[in-house]
Structure formats: structure tokens, C-alpha cells
Amino acid sequence: MEQSDAGPVPQPPPPGPSRPPAPRGPGPGAPRPGGTGRVPVLPPAAPDSGGLPPVGMVWAQDHGGVLGSAEGMLWRVPADFRHFKAVTLGGGLVMGRTTWDSLKGALVGRRNVVMTRSEDWTAPGAHRASSLEQALALAADGLEEELGADPRTGRAASWPRTWVMGGGSVYRQAMEAGVADLLVVSTIDLDVAASLGAGRVRAGADGVTCAAAGGNTGSGTAGPDVPGVPGGLAGPEGAVAPVLVRAPSIDLAQWERDEEDSDVLGTWRPRSGDAGWRVDVWRRRA
């Protein structure tokens, strides 16, 4: 996920070795090598979207579907930050309060809509919404009047201008409500839970996984017994464990991987910051 322009992204120390990177895949504004170069056409709005313009969901996860921790991001992959910006620039973003707080300020060039139950909550650059339905309407209404014509090019220009960007509970609400037409998923070449070790992660409620004692709060320092995993996933015995938040499941009966827009299976884009990464695009089945 992209960081706010309000301040620098914390720099974790270099992680341990990762698998060798594969040749760079395409960015969101370019055709995939070997493809037809076509610009895909979005399907009509999802059946449960209430007539709203098309809605996309965008997230980054590790191999195990971990989005991050309750304390923030667990990796730093600048190329994926740039990808997120290229996908969402000029659009409306729907997020939960925790995601907003992690940004340290509004994302420039986009409409920031924050879902919160607090009726008196306000923040510079943010619109408050009390429900997913209200948030999507606020994110989509009058975008061109406020932000101008869609600035994106290539494939991304045909993608939705309204995006759900987290966190875990907001993704699940959107998935269960059937409002999304497109999923753009970055996979980071890390496995957080496996690196924590067997028996040190337990299932939690609402898509949250709690790491057992031995982890820390994700302070940005890699633990000595977790090589290759940034974000402070391990620390001294007895330290506070991170709470891992997981991405929603993708039901293959409802979603189909777009081979043209996705990176080639089994390949990875070059390492950026903490790890290599790849992008998969999923479209709702007709």
C-alpha cells in the first residue's frame, strides 16, 4: 500500500535472502509481454452494487494471505507502492479507520472516504461514512468534477475509479456484499506465518490471526530468528505478539483470473526493498 505524502516511509533494515527475482512484469499502464496489447473492457457493475459504477478492490498480501499487522505494514516494497498509486490515482478510495490512521494523512490526487461508527469523527482530506454503501457512493459521486479526467493510461484506464483499499474487515464486507467487479492483488514474496514458526500463530476472529508469544509489535526491526522477514516479526521471548490481518478468500466459483492482465504464473518482478512481488488480476464471472 502507498504511504501518505505527509512523511517518509520508515526504513526497515535489509532482510535476509529471498528467491531470485524473475524478469520484471508489466506495470498497470502497459500490456503484458507476449500479450495482445488489448485494453480489457470491464463487465457491467456487480449484481449487488446497487447501480454504482464499477468497483475494484486492491491489496498486497504475502504467500499466506497476510495483509499486515494491527500495528501497520510488515514489509516495504516501493515498486508495489508505485503500482498502487498508478492503479488508484484520480479515483475514490474506501477504507476503514485503522487503515486511515496508518497513512498519516490523505493520499493526494484521490478522494479518501473513511468508514467509522464515530459520528463526530473528522480529519483533513477525509470524508466520513457510516456504512459500506454510503462509503462507495461518496467515493464514486462527482469524481470527475473534483479530480478531473481519469489520469491513468493503458490497462489501468479501463479499470474502476472506485477502490476498496482495506483493512481486513472492510475487504470482507465488500466481498460478502458482492459489490466488486475487479480484484488487483499483489503477492509479496514472503511468508510471514511460516517464518514465525509452527505453533506460534493461532487463528483469530474476523480474519485476524494472532502470533503466539515471541513476536513483537512490528516496530520495523527484524528479529534475529526470522531472517528475510522485515517489520519486526520476531523479538525477545515474551515480547508482545503481532496481530496478523488476512486478506479475504477468493472464491473461484465467482472469480476468474485474467491471464492477460496478470503476471505470468510462476514469475516474480524484481526485488524492491524487502522482497520480489507479482500482480494477479481477478474478474467477476458473468
Number of C-alpha atoms within 10 A of each C-alpha: 24 18 20 16 13 12 10 8 13 11 14 18 14 15 19 13 11 15 11 12 16 15 10 16 20 17 20 24 17 16 19 20 13 8 10 9 14 13 18 15 10 14 13 13 19 21 13 12 18 11 11 17 20 21 25 24 23 20 21 23 24 21 14 15 19 25 28 25 22 21 16 22 17 28 26 22 18 18 18 25 14 15 17 22 21 18 24 29 20 23 26 28 28 32 25 23 18 17 20 23 13 14 18 13 18 20 21 14 16 21 25 23 27 28 22 19 12 11 9 7 13 12 12 8 13 17 17 23 24 13 14 21 15 14 24 26 18 22 25 23 14 12 19 13 8 12 16 12 11 16 14 20 14 16 20 22 19 15 23 22 25 28 26 28 23 24 22 25 18 21 24 18 14 21 18 12 15 16 26 26 25 26 23 22 19 22 22 28 21 23 16 26 23 14 16 21 15 10 11 16 21 14 11 13 8 12 16 21 20 20 25 20 18 19 25 25 21 26 18 20 21 24 22 13 14 20 17 19 29 29 28 22 30 29 22 13 11 11 14 17 22 27 23 28 25 23 23 20 11 12 10 11 8 12 17 17 16 16 14 19 25 21 23 17 10 7 16 23 22 17 20 15 18 26 27 24 27 24 25 18 19 22 18 22 13 10
